[in-house]
Amino acid sequence: MKTFSKITDTRDYLQTKRDQGLTVGFVPTMGALHEGHLELMRRAKNENDLLVVSIFVNPIQFNNPEDLLKYPRDVETDKKLLESVNCDILFLPEVEEMYPEEVTKKYEFGNLENVMEGASRPGHFNGVGVVVSKLFDICIPNRAYFGEKDYQQLAIIKKLVSMESIPVEVVPCSIVRENDGLAMSSRNERLTKEERKSAPYIFEVLQEAKENSEFLCANRIKQFVINQFSDREEFDVEYFELADDVDLQPITSLKKDIGTLGFIAVNLGKVRLIDNIRII
């Protein structure tokens, strides 16, 4: 595995490989790698000649400075995991390399950025758009792989690619879960033992919500989910929303011809967790 920290070195090396006719599969990450990341990488490796992974904790997508400080970092462990999936190139830049000047770029993602995560974390998706656009420009991948756990982020990236006419195929990948149902996330490392025991309850409730969609209306489903957490003091539900699967706008009536997902954000202790489930 080759490791680069400089943009020009990365770009030049990958250009030589593209000149040889090789295809590039790209997985952007913020490190703290887990099995969910590795599944994306295995698929990228399988579908392309080269697997390129970036590790960069992007400061401009954190609206909470404490979250940025507490984000887990363990580059040496991450490198071992990358070698286990035969990663070809690791791009590992410093903040100064990515942002030598103040970032002023502003994207307009429309209603997509004004709901759920966008409403809860102002500026977050602009930060995501800036860094992903820059990473695409550096690596020029044929395909880029993103997990559906961060479904709204995936929708934002699809919109970014369309708006900017970026020649990359965005490949969505299914949520990878622990054996007890908890969606894999780097944030899970910050859970206490007791909180980790409680965390699978989030997906249990989402599964019940899906089952109830057979006979409950949208408002009743939303109320059901909120009620399920009302006597669990360790959880603080930030939102539960039913939304369409393209523009992520709230759904008030379930219809079989409109793809619908249930989205949740929950604070468990000091850790904020998100998850989703397809309803229709």
Phi and psi in degrees as GROMACS dihedral restraints (atoms count N, CA, C in turn):
[ dihedral_restraints ]
;  ai    aj    ak    al  type     phi  dphi    fc
    3     4     5     6     1   -90.5    20    10
    4     5     6     7     1   137.5    20    10
    6     7     8     9     1  -117.6    20    10
    7     8     9    10     1   129.1    20    10
    9    10    11    12     1  -123.1    20    10
   10    11    12    13     1   143.3    20    10
   12    13    14    15     1  -114.2    20    10
   13    14    15    16     1   -11.7    20    10
   15    16    17    18     1  -107.4    20    10
   16    17    18    19     1   140.4    20    10
   18    19    20    21     1   -61.5    20    10
   19    20    21    22     1   -47.6    20    10
   21    22    23    24     1   -62.9    20    10
   22    23    24    25     1   -40.8    20    10
   24    25    26    27     1   -63.5    20    10
   25    26    27    28     1   -43.1    20    10
   27    28    29    30     1   -63.3    20    10
   28    29    30    31     1   -49.8    20    10
   30    31    32    33     1   -60.8    20    10
   31    32    33    34     1   -45.4    20    10
   33    34    35    36     1   -65.1    20    10
   34    35    36    37     1   -43.1    20    10
   36    37    38    39     1   -63.7    20    10
   37    38    39    40     1   -45.5    20    10
   39    40    41    42     1   -67.3    20    10
   40    41    42    43     1   -30.4    20    10
   42    43    44    45     1   -64.5    20    10
   43    44    45    46     1   -38.3    20    10
   45    46    47    48     1   -63.0    20    10
   46    47    48    49     1   -35.9    20    10
   48    49    50    51     1   -71.9    20    10
   49    50    51    52     1   -39.5    20    10
   51    52    53    54     1   -66.2    20    10
   52    53    54    55     1   -35.1    20    10
   54    55    56    57     1   -62.9    20    10
   55    56    57    58     1   -24.4    20    10
   57    58    59    60     1   -84.7    20    10
   58    59    60    61     1     0.2    20    10
   60    61    62    63     1    86.9    20    10
   61    62    63    64     1    12.5    20    10
   63    64    65    66     1   -83.4    20    10
   64    65    66    67     1   144.3    20    10
   66    67    68    69     1   -95.0    20    10
   67    68    69    70     1   151.2    20    10
   69    70    71    72     1  -118.2    20    10
   70    71    72    73     1   124.0    20    10
   72    73    74    75     1  -106.1    20    10
   73    74    75    76     1   131.0    20    10
   75    76    77    78     1  -122.8    20    10
   76    77    78    79     1   134.0    20    10
   78    79    80    81     1  -126.2    20    10
   79    80    81    82     1   104.5    20    10
   81    82    83    84     1   -81.4    20    10
   82    83    84    85     1   135.0    20    10
   84    85    86    87     1  -139.7    20    10
   85    86    87    88     1   168.6    20    10
   87    88    89    90     1  -110.6    20    10
   88    89    90    91     1    22.6    20    10
   90    91    92    93     1    78.7    20    10
   91    92    93    94     1  -159.1    20    10
   93    94    95    96     1    49.9    20    10
   94    95    96    97     1    50.7    20    10
   96    97    98    99     1   -66.8    20    10
   97    98    99   100     1   146.6    20    10
   99   100   101   102     1  -141.3    20    10
  100   101   102   103     1  -177.1    20    10
  102   103   104   105     1   -60.5    20    10
  103   104   105   106     1   -31.3    20    10
  105   106   107   108     1   -60.6    20    10
  106   107   108   109     1   -45.7    20    10
  108   109   110   111     1   -60.5    20    10
  109   110   111   112     1   -44.4    20    10
  111   112   113   114     1   -63.9    20    10
  112   113   114   115     1   -32.5    20    10
  114   115   116   117     1   -64.6    20    10
  115   116   117   118     1   -41.8    20    10
  117   118   119   120     1   -58.9    20    10
  118   119   120   121     1   -42.7    20    10
  120   121   122   123     1   -68.3    20    10
  121   122   123   124     1   -40.2    20    10
  123   124   125   126     1   -60.9    20    10
  124   125   126   127     1   -42.6    20    10
  126   127   128   129     1   -65.1    20    10
  127   128   129   130     1   -44.6    20    10
  129   130   131   132     1   -60.5    20    10
  130   131   132   133     1   -41.2    20    10
  132   133   134   135     1   -64.4    20    10
  133   134   135   136     1   -39.4    20    10
  135   136   137   138     1   -70.6    20    10
  136   137   138   139     1   -30.4    20    10
  138   139   140   141     1  -101.7    20    10
  139   140   141   142     1     1.0    20    10
  141   142   143   144     1  -142.4    20    10
  142   143   144   145     1   166.0    20    10
  144   145   146   147     1   -76.0    20    10
  145   146   147   148     1   -35.3    20    10
  147   148   149   150     1  -126.3    20    10
  148   149   150   151     1   139.4    20    10
  150   151   152   153     1  -105.4    20    10
  151   152   153   154     1   119.0    20    10
  153   154   155   156     1  -113.3    20    10
  154   155   156   157     1   130.6    20    10
  156   157   158   159     1  -125.3    20    10
  157   158   159   160     1   136.9    20    10
  159   160   161   162     1  -109.4    20    10
  160   161   162   163     1   143.7    20    10
  162   163   164   165     1  -122.6    20    10
  163   164   165   166     1   112.7    20    10
  165   166   167   168     1  -154.4    20    10
  166   167   168   169     1   114.7    20    10
  168   169   170   171     1   -80.6    20    10
  169   170   171   172     1   104.5    20    10
  171   172   173   174     1   -81.8    20    10
  172   173   174   175     1   105.4    20    10
  174   175   176   177     1   -64.8    20    10
  175   176   177   178     1   -28.5    20    10
  177   178   179   180     1   -80.8    20    10
  178   179   180   181     1    -0.4    20    10
  180   181   182   183     1  -102.0    20    10
  181   182   183   184     1     2.1    20    10
  183   184   185   186     1   -97.9    20    10
  184   185   186   187     1   114.0    20    10
  186   187   188   189     1   -86.2    20    10
  187   188   189   190     1   -11.8    20    10
  189   190   191   192     1  -112.4    20    10
  190   191   192   193     1   109.3    20    10
  192   193   194   195     1   -57.9    20    10
  193   194   195   196     1   -32.4    20    10
  195   196   197   198     1   -66.1    20    10
  196   197   198   199     1   -37.0    20    10
  198   199   200   201     1   -61.2    20    10
  199   200   201   202     1   -42.3    20    10
  201   202   203   204     1   -63.3    20    10
  202   203   204   205     1   -44.8    20    10
  204   205   206   207     1   -63.4    20    10
  205   206   207   208     1   -36.4    20    10
  207   208   209   210     1   -88.8    20    10
  208   209   210   211     1    -4.7    20    10
  210   211   212   213     1   -61.0    20    10
  211   212   213   214     1   127.9    20    10
  213   214   215   216     1   -65.6    20    10
  214   215   216   217     1   138.2    20    10
  216   217   218   219     1  -135.5    20    10
  217   218   219   220     1   125.2    20    10
  219   220   221   222     1  -154.5    20    10
  220   221   222   223     1    79.6    20    10
  222   223   224   225     1   -63.7    20    10
  223   224   225   226     1   -37.8    20    10
  225   226   227   228     1   -65.2    20    10
  226   227   228   229     1   -42.5    20    10
  228   229   230   231     1   -64.8    20    10
  229   230   231   232     1   -41.1    20    10
  231   232   233   234     1   -59.3    20    10
  232   233   234   235     1   -41.9    20    10
  234   235   236   237     1   -62.6    20    10
  235   236   237   238     1   -39.7    20    10
  237   238   239   240     1   -63.5    20    10
  238   239   240   241     1   -40.4    20    10
  240   241   242   243     1   -66.3    20    10
  241   242   243   244     1   -38.8    20    10
  243   244   245   246     1   -63.5    20    10
  244   245   246   247     1   -39.6    20    10
  246   247   248   249     1   -65.9    20    10
  247   248   249   250     1   -30.3    20    10
  249   250   251   252     1   -68.8    20    10
  250   251   252   253     1   -22.0    20    10
  252   253   254   255     1  -107.3    20    10
  253   254   255   256     1    15.9    20    10
  255   256   257   258     1    57.9    20    10
  256   257   258   259     1    44.5    20    10
  258   259   260   261     1   -62.1    20    10
  259   260   261   262     1   138.1    20    10
  261   262   263   264     1   -89.7    20    10
  262   263   264   265     1   -42.7    20    10
  264   265   266   267     1  -136.9    20    10
  265   266   267   268     1   130.3    20    10
  267   268   269   270     1  -110.6    20    10
  268   269   270   271     1   125.9    20    10
  270   271   272   273     1  -103.1    20    10
  271   272   273   274     1   116.3    20    10
  273   274   275   276     1  -129.5    20    10
  274   275   276   277     1    73.7    20    10
  276   277   278   279     1   -86.4    20    10
  277   278   279   280     1   159.9    20    10
  279   280   281   282     1   -87.4    20    10
  280   281   282   283     1   163.4    20    10
  282   283   284   285     1   -57.9    20    10
  283   284   285   286     1   -40.8    20    10
  285   286   287   288     1   -64.3    20    10
  286   287   288   289     1   -28.9    20    10
  288   289   290   291     1   -72.3    20    10
  289   290   291   292     1   -41.1    20    10
  291   292   293   294     1   -77.2    20    10
  292   293   294   295     1   -37.7    20    10
  294   295   296   297     1  -128.9    20    10
  295   296   297   298     1    73.6    20    10
  297   298   299   300     1   -68.1    20    10
  298   299   300   301     1   -19.8    20    10
  300   301   302   303     1  -129.7    20    10
  301   302   303   304     1   164.8    20    10
  303   304   305   306     1   -60.6    20    10
  304   305   306   307     1   136.8    20    10
  306   307   308   309     1   -81.8    20    10
  307   308   309   310     1   122.6    20    10
  309   310   311   312     1  -118.5    20    10
  310   311   312   313     1    -5.6    20    10
  312   313   314   315     1   -61.9    20    10
  313   314   315   316     1   132.7    20    10
  315   316   317   318     1  -127.1    20    10
  316   317   318   319     1   122.7    20    10
  318   319   320   321     1   -97.6    20    10
  319   320   321   322     1   150.8    20    10
  321   322   323   324     1  -114.6    20    10
  322   323   324   325     1   102.7    20    10
  324   325   326   327     1   -96.5    20    10
  325   326   327   328     1     7.2    20    10
  327   328   329   330     1    67.4    20    10
  328   329   330   331     1  -150.5    20    10
  330   331   332   333     1   -61.1    20    10
  331   332   333   334     1   -22.8    20    10
  333   334   335   336     1   -58.5    20    10
  334   335   336   337     1   -31.6    20    10
  336   337   338   339     1   -96.1    20    10
  337   338   339   340     1     2.7    20    10
  339   340   341   342     1  -104.5    20    10
  340   341   342   343     1     2.3    20    10
  342   343   344   345     1  -117.6    20    10
  343   344   345   346     1   160.3    20    10
  345   346   347   348     1    47.0    20    10
  346   347   348   349     1  -112.2    20    10
  348   349   350   351     1   -61.4    20    10
  349   350   351   352     1   -35.5    20    10
  351   352   353   354     1   -65.0    20    10
  352   353   354   355     1   -40.3    20    10
  354   355   356   357     1   -70.9    20    10
  355   356   357   358     1   -36.1    20    10
  357   358   359   360     1   -79.9    20    10
  358   359   360   361     1   -25.9    20    10
  360   361   362   363     1  -131.6    20    10
  361   362   363   364     1    77.1    20    10
  363   364   365   366     1   -54.9    20    10
  364   365   366   367     1   133.1    20    10
  366   367   368   369     1    84.9    20    10
  367   368   369   370     1   -11.2    20    10
  369   370   371   372     1   -59.6    20    10
  370   371   372   373     1   -49.9    20    10
  372   373   374   375     1   -73.4    20    10
  373   374   375   376     1   -25.3    20    10
  375   376   377   378     1   -65.2    20    10
  376   377   378   379     1   -41.3    20    10
  378   379   380   381     1   -62.2    20    10
  379   380   381   382     1   -39.8    20    10
  381   382   383   384     1   -63.7    20    10
  382   383   384   385     1   -46.6    20    10
  384   385   386   387     1   -60.6    20    10
  385   386   387   388     1   -43.0    20    10
  387   388   389   390     1   -61.9    20    10
  388   389   390   391     1   -49.1    20    10
  390   391   392   393     1   -71.5    20    10
  391   392   393   394     1   -39.4    20    10
  393   394   395   396     1   -67.7    20    10
  394   395   396   397     1   -40.9    20    10
  396   397   398   399     1   -59.8    20    10
  397   398   399   400     1   -41.7    20    10
  399   400   401   402     1   -67.8    20    10
  400   401   402   403     1   -41.8    20    10
  402   403   404   405     1   -64.8    20    10
  403   404   405   406     1   -39.7    20    10
  405   406   407   408     1   -62.1    20    10
  406   407   408   409     1   -40.1    20    10
  408   409   410   411     1   -66.4    20    10
  409   410   411   412     1   -33.2    20    10
  411   412   413   414     1   -76.0    20    10
  412   413   414   415     1   -46.8    20    10
  414   415   416   417     1   -92.6    20    10
  415   416   417   418     1   -22.3    20    10
  417   418   419   420     1    41.7    20    10
  418   419   420   421     1    61.2    20    10
  420   421   422   423     1   -77.0    20    10
  421   422   423   424     1   156.0    20    10
  423   424   425   426     1   -76.2    20    10
  424   425   426   427     1   -39.4    20    10
  426   427   428   429     1  -137.9    20    10
  427   428   429   430     1   145.0    20    10
  429   430   431   432     1  -128.5    20    10
  430   431   432   433     1   139.7    20    10
  432   433   434   435     1  -115.3    20    10
  433   434   435   436     1   129.2    20    10
  435   436   437   438     1  -135.6    20    10
  436   437   438   439     1   142.3    20    10
  438   439   440   441     1   -82.8    20    10
  439   440   441   442     1   146.9    20    10
  441   442   443   444     1   -79.0    20    10
  442   443   444   445     1    -5.0    20    10
  444   445   446   447     1   -60.7    20    10
  445   446   447   448     1   -41.8    20    10
  447   448   449   450     1   -92.7    20    10
  448   449   450   451     1    64.5    20    10
  450   451   452   453     1   -63.7    20    10
  451   452   453   454     1   -39.4    20    10
  453   454   455   456     1   -67.7    20    10
  454   455   456   457     1   -38.5    20    10
  456   457   458   459     1   -60.6    20    10
  457   458   459   460     1   -42.8    20    10
  459   460   461   462     1   -58.6    20    10
  460   461   462   463     1   -44.0    20    10
  462   463   464   465     1   -64.5    20    10
  463   464   465   466     1   -38.5    20    10
  465   466   467   468     1   -63.3    20    10
  466   467   468   469     1   -42.1    20    10
  468   469   470   471     1   -67.6    20    10
  469   470   471   472     1   -39.0    20    10
  471   472   473   474     1   -60.3    20    10
  472   473   474   475     1   -42.3    20    10
  474   475   476   477     1   -64.6    20    10
  475   476   477   478     1   -42.4    20    10
  477   478   479   480     1   -58.0    20    10
  478   479   480   481     1   -47.8    20    10
  480   481   482   483     1   -61.0    20    10
  481   482   483   484     1   -39.6    20    10
  483   484   485   486     1   -69.2    20    10
  484   485   486   487     1   -46.5    20    10
  486   487   488   489     1   -61.8    20    10
  487   488   489   490     1   -42.0    20    10
  489   490   491   492     1   -95.4    20    10
  490   491   492   493     1     1.2    20    10
  492   493   494   495     1    52.1    20    10
  493   494   495   496     1    47.7    20    10
  495   496   497   498     1   -82.2    20    10
  496   497   498   499     1   126.5    20    10
  498   499   500   501     1   -81.4    20    10
  499   500   501   502     1    67.9    20    10
  501   502   503   504     1  -137.1    20    10
  502   503   504   505     1   143.3    20    10
  504   505   506   507     1   -90.3    20    10
  505   506   507   508     1   120.5    20    10
  507   508   509   510     1   -88.4    20    10
  508   509   510   511     1   121.0    20    10
  510   511   512   513     1  -109.1    20    10
  511   512   513   514     1   110.8    20    10
  513   514   515   516     1   -76.5    20    10
  514   515   516   517     1   142.1    20    10
  516   517   518   519     1  -128.0    20    10
  517   518   519   520     1   139.9    20    10
  519   520   521   522     1   -60.5    20    10
  520   521   522   523     1   153.9    20    10
  522   523   524   525     1   -62.6    20    10
  523   524   525   526     1   134.5    20    10
  525   526   527   528     1  -101.6    20    10
  526   527   528   529     1   129.8    20    10
  528   529   530   531     1  -119.0    20    10
  529   530   531   532     1   153.7    20    10
  531   532   533   534     1   -67.3    20    10
  532   533   534   535     1   167.4    20    10
  534   535   536   537     1   -58.5    20    10
  535   536   537   538     1   -27.7    20    10
  537   538   539   540     1   -92.2    20    10
  538   539   540   541     1     6.6    20    10
  540   541   542   543     1   101.3    20    10
  541   542   543   544     1   -15.7    20    10
  543   544   545   546     1   -64.1    20    10
  544   545   546   547     1   128.5    20    10
  546   547   548   549     1   -64.2    20    10
  547   548   549   550     1   131.5    20    10
  549   550   551   552     1   -66.2    20    10
  550   551   552   553     1   135.5    20    10
  552   553   554   555     1  -157.8    20    10
  553   554   555   556     1   145.9    20    10
  555   556   557   558     1   -61.7    20    10
  556   557   558   559     1   -27.7    20    10
  558   559   560   561     1   -67.6    20    10
  559   560   561   562     1   -21.9    20    10
  561   562   563   564     1   -59.6    20    10
  562   563   564   565     1   -26.6    20    10
  564   565   566   567     1   -61.9    20    10
  565   566   567   568     1   -24.0    20    10
  567   568   569   570     1   -87.0    20    10
  568   569   570   571     1    -5.1    20    10
  570   571   572   573     1   -73.8    20    10
  571   572   573   574     1   141.2    20    10
  573   574   575   576     1   -72.0    20    10
  574   575   576   577     1   170.8    20    10
  576   577   578   579     1   -58.2    20    10
  577   578   579   580     1   -44.3    20    10
  579   580   581   582     1   -67.3    20    10
  580   581   582   583     1   -40.5    20    10
  582   583   584   585     1   -64.9    20    10
  583   584   585   586     1   -38.7    20    10
  585   586   587   588     1   -63.6    20    10
  586   587   588   589     1   -34.1    20    10
  588   589   590   591     1   -67.0    20    10
  589   590   591   592     1   -33.9    20    10
  591   592   593   594     1   -80.4    20    10
  592   593   594   595     1   -28.6    20    10
  594   595   596   597     1   -56.1    20    10
  595   596   597   598     1   -36.7    20    10
  597   598   599   600     1   -61.0    20    10
  598   599   600   601     1   -16.1    20    10
  600   601   602   603     1   -59.3    20    10
  601   602   603   604     1   -29.7    20    10
  603   604   605   606     1   -58.4    20    10
  604   605   606   607     1   -49.4    20    10
  606   607   608   609     1   -71.0    20    10
  607   608   609   610     1   -32.5    20    10
  609   610   611   612     1   -57.9    20    10
  610   611   612   613     1   -44.3    20    10
  612   613   614   615     1   -66.6    20    10
  613   614   615   616     1   -41.2    20    10
  615   616   617   618     1   -60.6    20    10
  616   617   618   619     1   -40.7    20    10
  618   619   620   621     1   -63.7    20    10
  619   620   621   622     1   -40.2    20    10
  621   622   623   624     1   -65.4    20    10
  622   623   624   625     1   -38.2    20    10
  624   625   626   627     1   -61.1    20    10
  625   626   627   628     1   -41.6    20    10
  627   628   629   630     1   -62.9    20    10
  628   629   630   631     1   -44.6    20    10
  630   631   632   633     1   -61.7    20    10
  631   632   633   634     1   -40.3    20    10
  633   634   635   636     1   -71.1    20    10
  634   635   636   637     1   -17.0    20    10
  636   637   638   639     1   -65.2    20    10
  637   638   639   640     1   -14.8    20    10
  639   640   641   642     1   -68.6    20    10
  640   641   642   643     1   -25.5    20    10
  642   643   644   645     1  -138.9    20    10
  643   644   645   646     1    -1.4    20    10
  645   646   647   648     1  -110.8    20    10
  646   647   648   649     1   148.2    20    10
  648   649   650   651     1   -77.7    20    10
  649   650   651   652     1   171.3    20    10
  651   652   653   654     1   -58.1    20    10
  652   653   654   655     1   -46.8    20    10
  654   655   656   657     1   -63.4    20    10
  655   656   657   658     1   -37.6    20    10
  657   658   659   660     1   -68.0    20    10
  658   659   660   661     1   -36.1    20    10
  660   661   662   663     1   -64.6    20    10
  661   662   663   664     1   -45.6    20    10
  663   664   665   666     1   -60.6    20    10
  664   665   666   667     1   -43.1    20    10
  666   667   668   669     1   -66.3    20    10
  667   668   669   670     1   -37.2    20    10
  669   670   671   672     1   -58.5    20    10
  670   671   672   673     1   -47.1    20    10
  672   673   674   675     1   -62.2    20    10
  673   674   675   676     1   -46.8    20    10
  675   676   677   678     1   -60.3    20    10
  676   677   678   679     1   -41.7    20    10
  678   679   680   681     1   -63.6    20    10
  679   680   681   682     1   -35.3    20    10
  681   682   683   684     1   -63.2    20    10
  682   683   684   685     1   -25.8    20    10
  684   685   686   687     1   -97.4    20    10
  685   686   687   688     1    -6.3    20    10
  687   688   689   690     1   -64.3    20    10
  688   689   690   691     1   -29.5    20    10
  690   691   692   693     1  -105.0    20    10
  691   692   693   694     1    15.8    20    10
  693   694   695   696     1  -111.3    20    10
  694   695   696   697     1    93.1    20    10
  696   697   698   699     1   -64.4    20    10
  697   698   699   700     1   -23.0    20    10
  699   700   701   702     1   -72.3    20    10
  700   701   702   703     1   -16.8    20    10
  702   703   704   705     1  -103.4    20    10
  703   704   705   706     1   141.1    20    10
  705   706   707   708     1  -128.2    20    10
  706   707   708   709     1   106.6    20    10
  708   709   710   711     1   -77.9    20    10
  709   710   711   712     1   120.1    20    10
  711   712   713   714     1   -80.7    20    10
  712   713   714   715     1   -44.3    20    10
  714   715   716   717     1  -161.3    20    10
  715   716   717   718     1   152.6    20    10
  717   718   719   720     1  -132.4    20    10
  718   719   720   721     1   127.7    20    10
  720   721   722   723     1  -136.6    20    10
  721   722   723   724     1   141.4    20    10
  723   724   725   726     1   -98.8    20    10
  724   725   726   727     1   126.6    20    10
  726   727   728   729     1  -143.9    20    10
  727   728   729   730     1   155.8    20    10
  729   730   731   732     1   -70.4    20    10
  730   731   732   733     1   158.7    20    10
  732   733   734   735     1   -90.4    20    10
  733   734   735   736     1     9.5    20    10
  735   736   737   738     1  -114.2    20    10
  736   737   738   739     1   -62.0    20    10
  738   739   740   741     1   -96.3    20    10
  739   740   741   742     1    -6.8    20    10
  741   742   743   744     1    59.8    20    10
  742   743   744   745     1    33.2    20    10
  744   745   746   747     1   -87.0    20    10
  745   746   747   748     1   146.0    20    10
  747   748   749   750     1   -56.8    20    10
  748   749   750   751     1   140.4    20    10
  750   751   752   753     1  -103.3    20    10
  751   752   753   754     1   127.6    20    10
  753   754   755   756     1  -103.8    20    10
  754   755   756   757     1   -14.0    20    10
  756   757   758   759     1  -143.4    20    10
  757   758   759   760     1   126.6    20    10
  759   760   761   762     1   -76.6    20    10
  760   761   762   763     1   126.4    20    10
  762   763   764   765     1  -133.0    20    10
  763   764   765   766     1   138.1    20    10
  765   766   767   768     1   -68.2    20    10
  766   767   768   769     1   -17.7    20    10
  768   769   770   771     1   -94.0    20    10
  769   770   771   772     1     4.3    20    10
  771   772   773   774     1  -118.3    20    10
  772   773   774   775     1   111.3    20    10
  774   775   776   777     1   -58.6    20    10
  775   776   777   778     1   128.2    20    10
  777   778   779   780     1  -132.9    20    10
  778   779   780   781     1   136.7    20    10
  780   781   782   783     1  -122.5    20    10
  781   782   783   784     1   155.3    20    10
  783   784   785   786     1  -104.0    20    10
  784   785   786   787     1   126.6    20    10
  786   787   788   789     1  -116.6    20    10
  787   788   789   790     1   138.0    20    10
  789   790   791   792     1  -137.2    20    10
  790   791   792   793     1   144.2    20    10
  792   793   794   795     1  -129.1    20    10
  793   794   795   796     1   127.2    20    10
  795   796   797   798     1  -133.9    20    10
  796   797   798   799     1   136.8    20    10
  798   799   800   801     1   -95.2    20    10
  799   800   801   802     1   121.8    20    10
  801   802   803   804     1  -116.2    20    10
  802   803   804   805     1   105.4    20    10
  804   805   806   807     1    63.8    20    10
  805   806   807   808     1  -124.5    20    10
  807   808   809   810     1  -101.0    20    10
  808   809   810   811     1    11.1    20    10
  810   811   812   813     1  -111.7    20    10
  811   812   813   814     1   128.8    20    10
  813   814   815   816     1   -96.2    20    10
  814   815   816   817     1   123.1    20    10
  816   817   818   819     1  -119.5    20    10
  817   818   819   820     1   141.8    20    10
  819   820   821   822     1  -123.5    20    10
  820   821   822   823     1   155.4    20    10
  822   823   824   825     1  -159.7    20    10
  823   824   825   826     1   168.8    20    10
  825   826   827   828     1  -155.7    20    10
  826   827   828   829     1   164.3    20    10
  828   829   830   831     1  -148.0    20    10
  829   830   831   832     1   142.3    20    10
  831   832   833   834     1   -77.1    20    10
  832   833   834   835     1   127.4    20    10
  834   835   836   837     1   -93.2    20    10
  835   836   837   838     1   -46.0    20    10
